[in-house]
Amino acid sequence: MNDQLMVMGSRLRLTSFRHLARFIRASTQVNRQLRDAPGRVDSKLRAQLGSLTFWTLSTWEDEESLRAFARAEPHASIIADLRRRGAMRSGDFAFWTTDRNDPLPTWDEVEARVVAAVRV
């Protein structure tokens, strides 16, 4: 077993409230996919509806598990559809590793890392 976990944090911002229902339906599908995703340790979604901003936090056994999930259905088609419809104002990401025995990252840490990654 690997001593490190792969962590991904993201900030997803919608362009308009008209995309909100589609995004929420899509999130439900992605959450179902996440439940059975090989290598997933934990995953969370936080919504800031007033600003149409959604934060995700997921931890994985390794980078390949994370990448395989992102390429798999329904996630891959959902992302392509949201982009094609112009639903996403931005998608900002941060990736890092953490010790398997450490507590999972907090939302404050996710926000700080994503914002810092965007500035680079």
DOLUM-685053 format. One line per field, with one value per atom (N, C-alpha, C, O): residue in three letters; residue number from 1; atom name; x, y, z. Coordinates in Angstrom, 1 decimal, padded with zeros to 4 digits, m for minus. Example, Ala and Ser with C-alpha at 12.3 -4.5 7.8 and 13.67 -1.06 7.14 Angstrom:
code = c(ALA,ALA,ALA,ALA,SER,SER,SER,SER)
pos = c(1,1,1,1,2,2,2,2)
site = c(N,CA,C,O,N,CA,C,O)
X = c(013.2,012.3,013.2,014.2,012.8,013.7,012.9,013.4)
Y = c(m005.7,m004.5,m003.3,m003.3,m002.2,m001.1,000.0,001.1)
Z = c(007.8,007.8,007.8,008.5,007.1,007.1,007.9,008.0)
END
This chain:
code = c(MET,MET,MET,MET,ASN,ASN,ASN,ASN,ASP,ASP,ASP,ASP,GLN,GLN,GLN,GLN,LEU,LEU,LEU,LEU,MET,MET,MET,MET,VAL,VAL,VAL,VAL,MET,MET,MET,MET,GLY,GLY,GLY,GLY,SER,SER,SER,SER,ARG,ARG,ARG,ARG,LEU,LEU,LEU,LEU,ARG,ARG,ARG,ARG,LEU,LEU,LEU,LEU,THR,THR,THR,THR,SER,SER,SER,SER,PHE,PHE,PHE,PHE,ARG,ARG,ARG,ARG,HIS,HIS,HIS,HIS,LEU,LEU,LEU,LEU,ALA,ALA,ALA,ALA,ARG,ARG,ARG,ARG,PHE,PHE,PHE,PHE,ILE,ILE,ILE,ILE,ARG,ARG,ARG,ARG,ALA,ALA,ALA,ALA,SER,SER,SER,SER,THR,THR,THR,THR,GLN,GLN,GLN,GLN,VAL,VAL,VAL,VAL,ASN,ASN,ASN,ASN,ARG,ARG,ARG,ARG,GLN,GLN,GLN,GLN,LEU,LEU,LEU,LEU,ARG,ARG,ARG,ARG,ASP,ASP,ASP,ASP,ALA,ALA,ALA,ALA,PRO,PRO,PRO,PRO,GLY,GLY,GLY,GLY,ARG,ARG,ARG,ARG,VAL,VAL,VAL,VAL,ASP,ASP,ASP,ASP,SER,SER,SER,SER,LYS,LYS,LYS,LYS,LEU,LEU,LEU,LEU,ARG,ARG,ARG,ARG,ALA,ALA,ALA,ALA,GLN,GLN,GLN,GLN,LEU,LEU,LEU,LEU,GLY,GLY,GLY,GLY,SER,SER,SER,SER,LEU,LEU,LEU,LEU,THR,THR,THR,THR,PHE,PHE,PHE,PHE,TRP,TRP,TRP,TRP,THR,THR,THR,THR,LEU,LEU,LEU,LEU,SER,SER,SER,SER,THR,THR,THR,THR,TRP,TRP,TRP,TRP,GLU,GLU,GLU,GLU,ASP,ASP,ASP,ASP,GLU,GLU,GLU,GLU,GLU,GLU,GLU,GLU,SER,SER,SER,SER,LEU,LEU,LEU,LEU,ARG,ARG,ARG,ARG,ALA,ALA,ALA,ALA,PHE,PHE,PHE,PHE,ALA,ALA,ALA,ALA,ARG,ARG,ARG,ARG,ALA,ALA,ALA,ALA,GLU,GLU,GLU,GLU,PRO,PRO,PRO,PRO,HIS,HIS,HIS,HIS,ALA,ALA,ALA,ALA,SER,SER,SER,SER,ILE,ILE,ILE,ILE,ILE,ILE,ILE,ILE,ALA,ALA,ALA,ALA,ASP,ASP,ASP,ASP,LEU,LEU,LEU,LEU,ARG,ARG,ARG,ARG,ARG,ARG,ARG,ARG,ARG,ARG,ARG,ARG,GLY,GLY,GLY,GLY,ALA,ALA,ALA,ALA,MET,MET,MET,MET,ARG,ARG,ARG,ARG,SER,SER,SER,SER,GLY,GLY,GLY,GLY,ASP,ASP,ASP,ASP,PHE,PHE,PHE,PHE,ALA,ALA,ALA,ALA,PHE,PHE,PHE,PHE,TRP,TRP,TRP,TRP,THR,THR,THR,THR,THR,THR,THR,THR,ASP,ASP,ASP,ASP,ARG,ARG,ARG,ARG,ASN,ASN,ASN,ASN,ASP,ASP,ASP,ASP,PRO,PRO,PRO,PRO,LEU,LEU,LEU,LEU,PRO,PRO,PRO,PRO,THR,THR,THR,THR,TRP,TRP,TRP,TRP,ASP,ASP,ASP,ASP,GLU,GLU,GLU,GLU,VAL,VAL,VAL,VAL,GLU,GLU,GLU,GLU,ALA,ALA,ALA,ALA,ARG,ARG,ARG,ARG,VAL,VAL,VAL,VAL,VAL,VAL,VAL,VAL,ALA,ALA,ALA,ALA,ALA,ALA,ALA,ALA,VAL,VAL,VAL,VAL,ARG,ARG,ARG,ARG,VAL,VAL,VAL,VAL)
pos = c(1,1,1,1,2,2,2,2,3,3,3,3,4,4,4,4,5,5,5,5,6,6,6,6,7,7,7,7,8,8,8,8,9,9,9,9,10,10,10,10,11,11,11,11,12,12,12,12,13,13,13,13,14,14,14,14,15,15,15,15,16,16,16,16,17,17,17,17,18,18,18,18,19,19,19,19,20,20,20,20,21,21,21,21,22,22,22,22,23,23,23,23,24,24,24,24,25,25,25,25,26,26,26,26,27,27,27,27,28,28,28,28,29,29,29,29,30,30,30,30,31,31,31,31,32,32,32,32,33,33,33,33,34,34,34,34,35,35,35,35,36,36,36,36,37,37,37,37,38,38,38,38,39,39,39,39,40,40,40,40,41,41,41,41,42,42,42,42,43,43,43,43,44,44,44,44,45,45,45,45,46,46,46,46,47,47,47,47,48,48,48,48,49,49,49,49,50,50,50,50,51,51,51,51,52,52,52,52,53,53,53,53,54,54,54,54,55,55,55,55,56,56,56,56,57,57,57,57,58,58,58,58,59,59,59,59,60,60,60,60,61,61,61,61,62,62,62,62,63,63,63,63,64,64,64,64,65,65,65,65,66,66,66,66,67,67,67,67,68,68,68,68,69,69,69,69,70,70,70,70,71,71,71,71,72,72,72,72,73,73,73,73,74,74,74,74,75,75,75,75,76,76,76,76,77,77,77,77,78,78,78,78,79,79,79,79,80,80,80,80,81,81,81,81,82,82,82,82,83,83,83,83,84,84,84,84,85,85,85,85,86,86,86,86,87,87,87,87,88,88,88,88,89,89,89,89,90,90,90,90,91,91,91,91,92,92,92,92,93,93,93,93,94,94,94,94,95,95,95,95,96,96,96,96,97,97,97,97,98,98,98,98,99,99,99,99,100,100,100,100,101,101,101,101,102,102,102,102,103,103,103,103,104,104,104,104,105,105,105,105,106,106,106,106,107,107,107,107,108,108,108,108,109,109,109,109,110,110,110,110,111,111,111,111,112,112,112,112,113,113,113,113,114,114,114,114,115,115,115,115,116,116,116,116,117,117,117,117,118,118,118,118,119,119,119,119,120,120,120,120)
site = c(N,CA,C,O,N,CA,C,O,N,CA,C,O,N,CA,C,O,N,CA,C,O,N,CA,C,O,N,CA,C,O,N,CA,C,O,N,CA,C,O,N,CA,C,O,N,CA,C,O,N,CA,C,O,N,CA,C,O,N,CA,C,O,N,CA,C,O,N,CA,C,O,N,CA,C,O,N,CA,C,O,N,CA,C,O,N,CA,C,O,N,CA,C,O,N,CA,C,O,N,CA,C,O,N,CA,C,O,N,CA,C,O,N,CA,C,O,N,CA,C,O,N,CA,C,O,N,CA,C,O,N,CA,C,O,N,CA,C,O,N,CA,C,O,N,CA,C,O,N,CA,C,O,N,CA,C,O,N,CA,C,O,N,CA,C,O,N,CA,C,O,N,CA,C,O,N,CA,C,O,N,CA,C,O,N,CA,C,O,N,CA,C,O,N,CA,C,O,N,CA,C,O,N,CA,C,O,N,CA,C,O,N,CA,C,O,N,CA,C,O,N,CA,C,O,N,CA,C,O,N,CA,C,O,N,CA,C,O,N,CA,C,O,N,CA,C,O,N,CA,C,O,N,CA,C,O,N,CA,C,O,N,CA,C,O,N,CA,C,O,N,CA,C,O,N,CA,C,O,N,CA,C,O,N,CA,C,O,N,CA,C,O,N,CA,C,O,N,CA,C,O,N,CA,C,O,N,CA,C,O,N,CA,C,O,N,CA,C,O,N,CA,C,O,N,CA,C,O,N,CA,C,O,N,CA,C,O,N,CA,C,O,N,CA,C,O,N,CA,C,O,N,CA,C,O,N,CA,C,O,N,CA,C,O,N,CA,C,O,N,CA,C,O,N,CA,C,O,N,CA,C,O,N,CA,C,O,N,CA,C,O,N,CA,C,O,N,CA,C,O,N,CA,C,O,N,CA,C,O,N,CA,C,O,N,CA,C,O,N,CA,C,O,N,CA,C,O,N,CA,C,O,N,CA,C,O,N,CA,C,O,N,CA,C,O,N,CA,C,O,N,CA,C,O,N,CA,C,O,N,CA,C,O,N,CA,C,O,N,CA,C,O,N,CA,C,O,N,CA,C,O,N,CA,C,O,N,CA,C,O,N,CA,C,O,N,CA,C,O,N,CA,C,O,N,CA,C,O,N,CA,C,O,N,CA,C,O,N,CA,C,O,N,CA,C,O,N,CA,C,O,N,CA,C,O,N,CA,C,O)
X = c(000.8,000.0,000.9,001.9,000.5,001.2,001.0,m000.1,002.1,002.0,001.3,001.0,001.2,000.7,m000.7,m000.9,m001.5,m002.8,m002.7,m002.1,m003.3,m003.4,m004.7,m005.7,m004.6,m005.7,m006.0,m005.0,m007.3,m007.7,m008.7,m009.7,m008.5,m009.5,m009.9,m009.0,m011.1,m011.5,m012.6,m013.3,m012.6,m013.6,m014.3,m013.6,m015.5,m016.3,m017.3,m018.1,m017.3,m018.2,m019.1,m018.6,m020.4,m021.3,m021.5,m021.3,m021.9,m022.1,m023.4,m023.5,m024.4,m025.7,m026.6,m026.3,m027.6,m028.5,m029.3,m029.8,m029.4,m030.1,m029.4,m030.1,m028.2,m027.4,m027.4,m026.9,m028.0,m028.0,m028.6,m028.0,m029.8,m030.5,m029.8,m029.6,m029.2,m028.5,m027.2,m026.9,m026.5,m025.3,m025.7,m024.9,m026.7,m027.1,m027.5,m027.0,m028.2,m028.5,m027.2,m027.0,m026.3,m025.0,m024.2,m023.6,m024.2,m023.5,m024.0,m023.2,m025.3,m025.9,m025.3,m025.0,m025.2,m024.7,m023.2,m022.7,m022.4,m021.0,m020.8,m019.9,m021.6,m021.5,m021.8,m021.1,m022.7,m023.0,m021.7,m021.3,m021.1,m019.9,m018.8,m018.1,m018.7,m017.6,m017.7,m016.7,m018.9,m019.1,m018.4,m017.9,m018.4,m017.8,m016.5,m016.0,m015.9,m014.7,m013.5,m013.2,m012.8,m011.6,m010.6,m010.3,m010.1,m009.0,m009.5,m008.7,m010.8,m011.4,m011.3,m011.8,m010.8,m010.8,m011.9,m012.6,m012.1,m013.1,m013.4,m012.6,m014.7,m015.0,m016.1,m017.0,m016.1,m017.1,m017.3,m016.5,m018.5,m018.9,m019.5,m020.3,m019.1,m019.6,m020.2,m019.5,m021.4,m022.1,m022.2,m022.5,m021.9,m022.1,m023.1,m022.7,m024.4,m025.4,m025.5,m025.7,m025.4,m025.5,m024.5,m024.8,m023.3,m022.2,m022.1,m021.1,m022.9,m022.9,m021.5,m020.9,m020.9,m019.6,m019.7,m020.4,m019.0,m019.0,m017.6,m016.7,m017.3,m016.0,m016.0,m017.0,m015.0,m014.9,m013.6,m012.6,m013.6,m012.5,m012.5,m013.5,m011.5,m011.4,m010.0,m009.0,m010.0,m008.7,m008.7,m009.7,m007.5,m007.4,m006.1,m005.2,m006.2,m005.0,m003.8,m002.7,m004.0,m002.9,m003.5,m004.7,m002.6,m002.9,m003.7,m004.6,m003.3,m003.9,m005.4,m006.2,m005.7,m007.1,m007.9,m009.0,m007.4,m008.0,m008.2,m009.3,m007.2,m007.2,m008.2,m009.0,m008.2,m009.2,m010.6,m011.5,m010.9,m012.2,m012.6,m013.7,m011.7,m012.0,m012.3,m013.1,m011.7,m011.9,m013.1,m013.6,m013.6,m014.7,m016.1,m016.2,m017.0,m018.4,m019.1,m018.8,m020.0,m020.5,m019.7,m020.0,m018.7,m018.0,m017.5,m017.7,m016.8,m016.3,m017.3,m017.1,m018.4,m019.5,m020.2,m020.5,m020.3,m020.9,m020.0,m020.6,m018.8,m017.9,m017.9,m018.0,m017.9,m017.9,m019.2,m019.2,m020.3,m021.6,m021.7,m022.1,m021.2,m021.2,m020.3,m020.7,m019.2,m018.3,m019.0,m019.0,m019.6,m020.3,m021.4,m021.7,m022.1,m023.3,m022.8,m023.6,m021.5,m021.1,m021.5,m021.7,m021.7,m022.2,m021.2,m021.5,m019.9,m018.8,m018.1,m017.6,m018.1,m017.3,m015.9,m015.0,m015.6,m014.2,m014.2,m015.2,m013.2,m012.9,m011.4,m010.5,m011.2,m009.8,m009.5,m010.3,m008.3,m007.9,m006.6,m005.7,m006.4,m005.1,m005.0,m006.0,m003.8,m003.4,m002.3,m001.3,m002.3,m001.2,m001.3,m002.3,m000.3,m000.3,m000.3,000.1,m000.8,m000.9,m000.5,m000.8,000.0,000.3,m001.1,m002.0,m001.1,m002.3,m002.8,m004.0,m001.9,m002.3,m002.8,m003.3,m002.5,m002.9,m004.5,m005.1,m005.1,m006.5,m006.7,m005.8,m007.9,m008.2,m008.2,m008.4,m007.9,m007.8,m009.2,m010.2,m009.1,m010.3,m010.7,m009.9,m011.9,m012.3,m011.4,m011.2,m011.0,m010.1,m008.8,m008.3,m008.3,m007.0,m007.3,m006.5,m008.4,m008.8,m008.9,m008.3,m009.6,m009.7,m008.4,m008.1,m007.5,m006.2,m005.4,m004.7,m005.4,m004.6,m005.1,m004.3,m006.4,m006.9,m006.7,m006.2,m006.9,m006.6,m005.1,m004.8,m004.3,m002.8,m002.4,m001.6,m003.1,m002.7,m003.2,m002.5,m004.3,m004.8,m003.8,m003.6,m003.2,m002.3,m001.0,m000.3,m000.6,000.7,000.7,001.7)
Y = c(m001.2,000.0,001.2,001.3,002.2,003.5,004.3,004.4,005.0,005.9,007.2,007.9,007.6,008.8,008.7,007.6,009.7,009.7,010.9,011.9,010.7,011.8,012.6,012.0,013.9,014.8,015.7,016.2,015.9,016.9,017.8,017.4,019.1,020.1,020.9,021.2,021.3,022.0,023.1,023.0,024.1,025.2,025.3,025.5,025.0,025.1,026.2,026.2,027.1,028.2,028.2,028.2,028.3,028.3,029.7,030.7,029.8,031.1,031.7,032.9,030.9,031.4,030.5,029.3,031.0,030.2,029.2,028.2,029.5,028.6,027.3,026.3,027.2,025.9,025.1,024.0,025.7,025.1,023.7,022.8,023.6,022.3,021.2,020.1,021.5,020.6,020.2,019.0,021.1,020.8,019.9,019.0,020.2,019.4,018.0,017.0,017.8,016.5,015.8,014.6,016.5,015.9,015.5,014.4,016.3,016.0,014.8,014.0,014.5,013.3,012.1,011.1,012.2,011.1,010.8,009.7,011.9,011.8,011.2,010.4,011.6,011.1,009.6,008.8,009.1,007.7,007.0,005.9,007.6,007.0,007.0,006.0,008.0,008.1,007.0,006.4,006.7,005.6,004.3,003.7,004.0,002.7,002.8,001.9,004.0,004.3,003.6,003.8,002.7,002.1,003.1,004.1,002.9,003.8,005.1,005.8,005.3,006.5,006.2,005.2,007.1,007.0,007.9,007.4,009.1,010.0,011.0,011.3,011.6,012.7,013.5,013.0,014.8,015.7,016.8,017.1,017.4,018.5,019.6,019.3,020.8,021.9,022.9,023.3,023.4,024.3,025.7,025.8,026.7,028.1,028.6,029.3,028.4,028.6,030.1,030.4,031.0,032.4,032.9,033.8,032.3,032.7,031.7,031.8,030.6,029.6,028.9,028.6,028.7,028.1,026.8,026.7,025.8,024.5,024.1,024.2,023.5,023.1,021.6,021.0,020.9,019.4,019.1,019.8,018.0,017.5,016.0,015.4,015.4,014.0,013.5,014.1,012.3,011.7,010.3,009.6,009.9,008.7,007.9,008.5,006.7,005.8,006.2,006.1,006.7,007.1,008.0,008.1,008.6,009.5,008.8,009.3,007.6,006.8,006.6,006.6,006.3,006.1,007.4,007.3,008.5,009.8,010.0,010.4,009.8,010.1,009.1,009.5,007.8,006.9,007.3,007.2,007.8,008.3,009.4,009.4,010.4,011.6,011.2,011.9,010.2,009.7,008.8,008.7,008.3,007.3,008.0,009.2,007.2,007.7,007.5,006.5,008.4,009.5,010.8,011.7,010.8,012.0,012.7,013.9,011.9,012.5,013.2,014.3,012.6,013.2,014.4,015.3,014.3,015.4,016.7,017.7,016.5,017.7,018.2,019.4,017.3,017.8,018.5,019.6,018.0,018.7,020.1,021.0,020.2,021.5,022.5,023.6,022.1,023.0,023.4,024.6,022.4,022.7,023.7,024.5,023.6,024.5,025.8,026.7,026.0,027.2,027.4,028.6,026.3,026.4,026.8,027.3,026.5,026.7,028.0,028.2,028.9,030.1,029.8,030.4,028.9,028.4,027.1,026.8,026.4,025.2,025.3,025.2,025.4,025.6,024.4,024.0,023.9,022.7,022.8,023.6,022.0,021.9,020.4,019.7,019.9,018.5,018.5,019.2,017.6,017.4,016.1,015.3,015.7,014.5,014.8,015.8,013.8,013.9,012.6,011.5,012.6,011.3,010.6,011.2,009.3,008.5,008.6,008.5,008.8,008.9,010.3,010.4,011.3,012.6,012.8,012.1,013.8,014.0,014.5,015.1,014.3,014.7,016.3,016.9,016.9,018.3,019.0,018.4,020.2,021.0,021.8,021.9,022.3,023.2,024.4,024.9,025.0,026.1,025.8,026.6,024.6,024.2,024.0,024.4,023.4,023.2,024.6,024.8,025.5,026.9,027.5,028.1,027.5,028.1,027.5,028.2,026.2,025.5,025.8,026.0,025.8,026.1,027.5,027.7,028.4,029.8,030.0,030.7,029.4,029.5,028.9,029.4,027.8,027.1,028.0,028.0,028.7,029.6,030.8,031.2,031.2,032.4,032.1,033.0,030.8,030.4,030.5,030.2)
Z = c(000.0,000.0,000.0,000.7,m000.8,m000.9,000.3,000.9,000.8,001.9,001.6,002.6,000.4,m000.1,m000.8,m001.4,m000.6,m001.4,m002.3,m002.0,m003.5,m004.5,m004.1,m003.9,m004.1,m003.7,m004.9,m005.6,m005.2,m006.2,m005.6,m005.0,m005.7,m005.3,m006.6,m007.4,m006.7,m007.8,m007.4,m006.4,m008.3,m008.2,m009.5,m010.5,m009.6,m010.8,m010.7,m009.8,m011.7,m011.6,m012.9,m014.0,m012.6,m013.7,m014.3,m013.6,m015.5,m016.2,m015.9,m015.9,m015.5,m015.4,m014.5,m014.5,m013.9,m013.1,m014.0,m013.5,m015.3,m016.2,m016.3,m016.8,m016.0,m016.1,m014.7,m014.7,m013.7,m012.4,m012.3,m011.8,m012.8,m012.7,m013.5,m013.0,m014.6,m015.4,m014.6,m014.6,m014.0,m013.2,m012.0,m011.8,m011.3,m010.2,m010.6,m010.0,m011.7,m012.2,m012.6,m012.3,m013.2,m013.6,m012.4,m012.4,m011.4,m010.1,m009.5,m008.9,m009.6,m009.0,m009.7,m009.1,m011.1,m011.9,m011.5,m011.4,m011.4,m011.1,m009.7,m009.5,m008.8,m007.4,m007.4,m006.6,m008.2,m008.3,m008.9,m008.4,m009.9,m010.5,m009.5,m009.4,m008.7,m007.7,m006.6,m006.2,m006.2,m005.2,m005.5,m004.6,m006.8,m007.2,m007.9,m008.4,m007.9,m008.7,m008.0,m006.9,m008.8,m008.2,m007.8,m008.5,m006.6,m006.1,m005.4,m004.8,m005.4,m004.6,m003.1,m002.7,m002.4,m000.9,m000.4,000.5,m000.8,m000.3,m001.4,m002.2,m001.3,m002.2,m001.6,m000.9,m001.9,m001.4,m002.4,m003.2,m002.3,m003.1,m002.2,m001.3,m002.4,m001.6,m002.6,m003.5,m002.3,m003.2,m002.5,m001.4,m003.3,m002.9,m004.0,m005.0,m003.8,m004.8,m005.3,m006.4,m004.3,m004.6,m005.7,m006.5,m005.6,m006.6,m007.7,m008.5,m007.7,m008.7,m008.7,m009.8,m007.5,m007.4,m006.7,m005.7,m007.2,m006.6,m006.4,m007.3,m005.2,m004.9,m004.7,m004.2,m005.2,m005.0,m004.3,m004.5,m003.6,m003.0,m003.1,m002.7,m003.7,m003.8,m003.5,m003.8,m002.8,m002.5,m003.1,m003.2,m003.6,m004.5,m004.0,m003.5,m004.3,m004.0,m004.8,m004.3,m006.0,m006.9,m008.0,m008.2,m008.7,m009.8,m010.9,m011.5,m011.3,m012.3,m012.0,m013.0,m010.8,m010.4,m010.7,m011.2,m010.3,m010.5,m012.0,m012.5,m012.8,m014.3,m014.9,m015.8,m014.5,m015.1,m014.8,m015.7,m013.6,m013.3,m014.2,m014.7,m014.4,m015.2,m016.6,m017.3,m017.1,m018.5,m018.7,m019.8,m017.6,m017.7,m017.8,m017.5,m018.2,m018.3,m017.0,m016.3,m016.6,m017.4,m017.3,m017.9,m016.4,m016.1,m017.4,m017.6,m018.3,m019.5,m020.4,m020.8,m020.6,m021.4,m020.7,m021.4,m019.4,m018.7,m018.8,m019.1,m018.6,m018.8,m020.2,m020.4,m021.2,m022.6,m022.9,m023.5,m022.3,m022.5,m021.9,m022.5,m020.6,m019.9,m020.7,m020.8,m021.2,m022.0,m023.3,m023.6,m024.0,m025.3,m025.1,m025.9,m024.0,m023.7,m023.2,m023.0,m022.9,m022.3,m020.9,m020.4,m020.2,m018.8,m017.8,m016.7,m018.1,m017.1,m017.4,m018.5,m016.4,m016.5,m016.3,m017.0,m015.4,m015.2,m014.4,m013.7,m014.6,m013.9,m013.4,m014.3,m012.2,m011.6,m010.7,m010.0,m010.9,m010.2,m009.5,m009.9,m008.4,m007.7,m007.4,m007.1,m007.6,m007.3,m006.3,m006.5,m005.4,m004.4,m003.8,m003.9,m003.1,m002.3,m000.8,m000.4,m000.1,001.4,002.0,001.3,003.2,003.8,004.1,004.6,003.9,004.1,005.5,005.7,006.5,007.9,008.4,009.5,007.5,007.9,007.7,007.0,008.5,008.3,006.8,006.2,006.3,005.0,005.0,006.0,003.8,003.7,004.1,003.9,004.6,004.9,003.7,002.8,003.8,002.6,002.5,001.4,003.7,003.6,002.9,002.1,003.1,002.4,000.9,000.1,000.6,m000.8,m001.5,m002.5,m000.9,m001.5,m001.7,m002.8,m000.7,m000.7,m001.8,m002.6,m001.9,m003.0,m004.4,m005.3,m004.5,m005.9,m006.3,m007.4,m005.4,m005.7,m006.0,m007.0,m005.3,m005.5,m006.9,m007.6,m007.2,m008.5,m009.7,m010.7,m009.5,m010.6,m010.8,m011.9,m009.7,m009.8,m010.4,m010.9,m010.5,m011.0,m012.5,m013.1)
END
